[in-house]
Amino acid sequence: MSIEKITSRIMGEAEAESKQTLADAEKKRDAILADARERALQLSKSEEARGLVEKEKMISRRKSVADIDCRKVILDQKQKLISQCFDEAVNAIVSMDEDRYLGLMIAMGKATGQKGGALIFNQKDQQTIGPRVAAALNESQEKAMFFVSEETRNMKGGYLLQVDKIYINNTIEALVEEQKDRLSFEVAKMLFE
C-alpha cells in the first residue's frame, strides 16, 4: 500500500472518529441542556411558590399592622370623645342654676371636714358666689372660719380650700376627674354600644 492510501485511510478514520466524537458531544450537550432547563424550570416553580408564600405572609403581616393601627386610631378617637363628654360635664355643672351650684359648693366644703380656711375661686365666682359659699359654710358649722381669698386661680368652677399650706382641690375639674375612671366604662357603653 502506498503512503497516500495509508494517509487517506488514516484521515478517513480520523474524520469518522471526529464526527462520532462531535455527535456524542452534541448528544451530551443536549442532554445536559435539557437537564439544566428541567432543573431551572423546577427551581423557578419552587421559587415562584416560595415567593407566593412570602407574599402572602407579607400581606398578612402588613394587614395585621394596619388593623392594629386602625384600632389605635379608633381607640384614640373614642378616648377623645369620652374626654369631650367629661369636659361637657364640667361645663354643664359650672353653668347650672346658681342655687344648685351654690348647694354643690357648700356640700363640697362640708365634705372636707375642715372648720375654716381660705376659699380661692376663679375671678368670676370670687365676686358672685364666693361670699355666699363662705357665709353658708360658716353658718353650717360651729366656730367655722371660712373666708374668700383675694387670690384667684384659673379654673372653670369650684374652689381651692387653703388650710395653712395645704390646698384641698374642690374644683369642678377635680370633682369630674375623680369620677372619670369610675364612669368612663359607662360613658363608653352609652356612646359606642
PyMOL commands that set and color helices and strands:
alter all, ss='L'
color gray80, all
select helices_A, chain A and resi 3-94+98-111+123-128+130-140+172-192
alter helices_A, ss='H'
color red, helices_A
select strands_A, chain A and resi 116-121+145-152+158-163+166-171
alter strands_A, ss='S'
color yellow, strands_A
deselect
rebuild
show_as cartoon
